Amino acid sequence: MRRLIGVLLACLAFCAVGPPLVANAAGSHPVVFVHGYTGSASNWAPALTHFRANGYDSSQLHTFEYDWSQSNERSAAELDAFVDQVRAETGADQVDIVNHSMGGLVTRWYLKELDGHAEVAHWASLAGANHGTTAANACLVNASCREMLPGSDFEQRLNSGDETPGSTAYATWYSPCDGVILPYTSTAVEGAANNVVACQTHIGFLSDTSVLDTVIGFFES
């Protein structure tokens, strides 16, 4: 009996000092946030707060900043290097990606044309310009905007063939109240889980906790 009690106490001691349980299954991959046209890493402040409140550690959350006026191809190459850096720092084989607006083009070019799909477990697009927007006619001075026009050479290449390559899980969120992605259905990607949000503005997606909750749930799948 004394020996049995000793074994039980040892087990309890091990459990007390053992590694803590993971607070959220979504934390299995680092998350990379990619902003859109005229945006910056600061756009993601509300989302970062919400992800931390849902079990993510700050070390798991990474914001990618790039020159939004340059070609999306160049930005995608920079994203490729950034993801490699995140993977090296965290020891993770793959990351999850959240993008907004033109960030959809940057991230999809990385996944499709640079074989980034092998390094991305989940791809979530919030109001993404995935099939372009006619609003880009207002900023044709920049290469990124010219590429964002529906029917541009960039868009045609990006959306030819398989729009969701590899084993990456793809999902989009878009709304008829967007006002910037025109038509708003441009965000939907063939082969992805496409989610219509009843009424949300283009910028409003960045801080919509209901949408962010579904993104976190998607990352858990």
C-alpha positions as CSV (number, residue, x, y, z in Angstrom):
1,M,0.0,0.0,0.0
2,R,2.8,2.4,0.9
3,R,4.5,1.7,-2.5
4,L,1.2,2.3,-4.3
5,I,0.7,5.7,-2.6
6,G,4.2,6.6,-3.6
7,V,3.5,5.8,-7.2
8,L,0.4,7.9,-7.2
9,L,2.2,10.8,-5.6
10,A,4.9,10.6,-8.3
11,C,2.3,10.6,-11.0
12,L,0.6,13.6,-9.6
13,A,3.9,15.4,-9.3
14,F,4.6,14.7,-13.0
15,C,1.2,16.0,-14.1
16,A,1.7,19.2,-12.1
17,V,5.0,20.1,-13.7
18,G,4.4,18.5,-17.1
19,P,3.9,20.7,-20.2
20,P,0.7,22.8,-20.2
21,L,-2.2,21.8,-22.4
22,V,-2.6,23.7,-25.7
23,A,-5.2,26.3,-25.1
24,N,-6.6,26.1,-28.7
25,A,-6.1,23.5,-31.4
26,A,-5.8,26.3,-33.9
27,G,-2.4,27.1,-32.4
28,S,-0.9,24.1,-34.2
29,H,0.3,26.5,-37.0
30,P,1.8,30.0,-36.9
31,V,-0.5,32.5,-38.6
32,V,0.7,35.0,-41.2
33,F,-1.5,38.1,-41.8
34,V,-1.3,39.8,-45.2
35,H,-2.8,43.3,-45.7
36,G,-4.2,44.8,-48.9
37,Y,-3.8,47.9,-51.1
38,T,-2.7,51.0,-49.2
39,G,-2.6,48.9,-46.0
40,S,0.0,48.0,-43.5
41,A,0.7,45.5,-40.7
42,S,-1.2,47.9,-38.3
43,N,-4.5,47.0,-40.0
44,W,-4.4,43.7,-38.2
45,A,-4.3,45.1,-34.6
46,P,-7.9,44.1,-33.8
47,A,-7.5,40.6,-35.3
48,L,-4.3,40.0,-33.4
49,T,-6.0,40.9,-30.1
50,H,-8.9,38.6,-31.0
51,F,-6.6,35.7,-31.9
52,R,-4.7,36.1,-28.6
53,A,-8.0,36.1,-26.7
54,N,-8.8,32.8,-28.4
55,G,-5.7,31.0,-27.2
56,Y,-2.9,32.1,-29.6
57,D,0.4,33.2,-28.2
58,S,1.9,36.4,-29.6
59,S,4.9,34.3,-30.9
60,Q,2.5,32.5,-33.2
61,L,1.2,35.7,-34.9
62,H,3.1,37.3,-37.7
63,T,2.2,40.3,-39.9
64,F,3.8,40.6,-43.4
65,E,4.4,44.2,-44.6
66,Y,5.1,45.0,-48.2
67,D,5.1,47.8,-50.7
68,W,1.5,47.7,-51.9
69,S,2.3,49.8,-55.0
70,Q,4.7,47.2,-56.6
71,S,3.8,44.2,-58.7
72,N,1.9,41.5,-56.7
73,E,4.4,39.0,-58.2
74,R,7.2,40.8,-56.4
75,S,5.2,41.0,-53.2
76,A,4.5,37.3,-53.5
77,A,8.2,36.5,-53.7
78,E,8.8,38.6,-50.6
79,L,6.0,36.7,-48.8
80,D,7.7,33.4,-49.8
81,A,10.9,34.5,-48.0
82,F,8.9,35.8,-45.0
83,V,7.1,32.5,-44.6
84,D,10.4,30.6,-44.8
85,Q,11.7,32.9,-42.0
86,V,8.6,32.3,-39.8
87,R,8.9,28.5,-40.3
88,A,12.6,28.7,-39.4
89,E,11.9,30.7,-36.3
90,T,9.0,28.6,-35.1
91,G,10.1,25.2,-36.3
92,A,6.7,24.7,-38.0
93,D,6.4,22.9,-41.3
94,Q,3.4,24.9,-42.4
95,V,1.7,28.2,-41.6
96,D,-1.9,29.4,-41.8
97,I,-2.6,32.6,-43.8
98,V,-5.2,35.3,-43.4
99,N,-5.3,38.0,-46.1
100,H,-7.5,41.0,-46.8
101,S,-8.4,42.7,-50.1
102,M,-5.4,42.7,-52.5
103,G,-3.6,40.4,-50.1
104,G,-5.6,37.7,-51.8
105,L,-3.7,38.2,-55.0
106,V,-0.3,38.3,-53.2
107,T,-1.0,35.2,-51.3
108,R,-2.6,33.2,-54.1
109,W,0.3,34.0,-56.4
110,Y,2.6,32.7,-53.7
111,L,0.6,29.5,-53.3
112,K,0.0,28.8,-56.9
113,E,3.0,30.1,-58.9
114,L,5.7,29.8,-56.2
115,D,4.5,26.4,-54.9
116,G,3.7,28.0,-51.5
117,H,0.8,25.6,-51.1
118,A,3.2,23.0,-49.7
119,E,4.0,25.4,-46.8
120,V,0.4,26.6,-46.1
121,A,-2.1,24.5,-44.2
122,H,-5.1,26.9,-44.3
123,W,-5.7,30.0,-46.5
124,A,-8.4,32.5,-45.4
125,S,-9.4,35.4,-47.6
126,L,-11.4,38.4,-46.2
127,A,-12.9,40.5,-48.9
128,G,-10.1,39.4,-51.3
129,A,-9.7,40.8,-54.8
130,N,-9.3,37.3,-56.0
131,H,-10.9,37.8,-59.4
132,G,-10.2,41.6,-59.5
133,T,-12.3,44.7,-58.9
134,T,-13.4,47.4,-61.2
135,A,-12.5,49.9,-58.4
136,A,-8.9,49.4,-59.5
137,N,-9.6,51.7,-62.4
138,A,-9.0,54.6,-60.0
139,C,-5.4,53.7,-59.3
140,L,-3.9,52.4,-62.5
141,V,-0.7,54.4,-61.9
142,N,0.5,51.5,-59.7
143,A,1.5,48.1,-61.0
144,S,-0.5,46.3,-58.3
145,C,-3.7,48.1,-59.3
146,R,-3.3,47.3,-63.0
147,E,-2.9,43.7,-62.0
148,M,-6.1,43.9,-59.9
149,L,-8.3,44.8,-62.8
150,P,-10.7,42.0,-63.9
151,G,-9.3,40.4,-67.0
152,S,-5.7,41.6,-66.6
153,D,-2.9,39.3,-67.7
154,F,-2.1,38.8,-64.0
155,E,-5.7,37.8,-63.1
156,Q,-6.0,35.6,-66.1
157,R,-2.9,33.6,-65.2
158,L,-3.8,33.5,-61.5
159,N,-7.3,32.1,-62.2
160,S,-6.5,29.7,-65.0
161,G,-6.6,26.0,-64.2
162,D,-6.8,25.0,-60.6
163,E,-7.7,27.9,-58.3
164,T,-7.0,26.0,-55.1
165,P,-3.9,23.9,-55.7
166,G,-2.3,21.4,-53.4
167,S,-3.7,20.1,-50.1
168,T,-4.1,23.6,-48.6
169,A,-7.6,24.2,-47.2
170,Y,-9.1,27.4,-48.8
171,A,-11.9,29.6,-47.5
172,T,-13.3,33.1,-48.4
173,W,-15.6,35.6,-46.7
174,Y,-17.3,38.3,-48.8
175,S,-20.3,40.7,-48.6
176,P,-22.7,42.6,-50.9
177,C,-22.0,45.6,-48.6
178,D,-18.3,45.6,-49.4
179,G,-18.3,48.6,-51.7
180,V,-14.6,48.1,-52.8
181,I,-14.5,44.7,-54.3
182,L,-16.8,45.1,-57.4
183,P,-18.5,42.9,-58.0
184,Y,-18.3,41.6,-54.5
185,T,-18.6,38.0,-55.7
186,S,-15.1,38.4,-57.1
187,T,-13.7,37.2,-53.8
188,A,-15.1,33.7,-54.2
189,V,-12.6,31.1,-55.3
190,E,-13.5,27.9,-57.1
191,G,-12.8,24.9,-54.8
192,A,-12.8,27.0,-51.6
193,A,-15.4,27.2,-48.9
194,N,-17.0,30.5,-49.9
195,N,-18.9,32.3,-47.1
196,V,-21.3,35.2,-47.7
197,V,-21.5,37.7,-44.9
198,A,-24.9,39.4,-44.8
199,C,-23.6,43.0,-44.6
200,Q,-20.0,44.1,-43.9
201,T,-17.9,46.9,-45.3
202,H,-14.6,46.3,-46.9
203,I,-12.6,47.7,-44.0
204,G,-15.1,46.3,-41.5
205,F,-13.9,42.8,-42.2
206,L,-10.6,43.5,-40.4
207,S,-12.3,43.9,-37.0
208,D,-15.4,41.7,-37.4
209,T,-15.1,39.3,-34.5
210,S,-17.8,37.0,-35.8
211,V,-15.9,36.5,-39.0
212,L,-12.6,36.2,-37.1
213,D,-14.3,33.5,-35.0
214,T,-15.1,31.5,-38.1
215,V,-11.6,31.9,-39.4
216,I,-10.2,30.5,-36.1
217,G,-12.7,27.7,-36.4
218,F,-11.6,27.0,-39.9
219,F,-7.9,26.9,-38.8
220,E,-9.0,24.2,-36.3
221,S,-10.3,21.9,-39.1
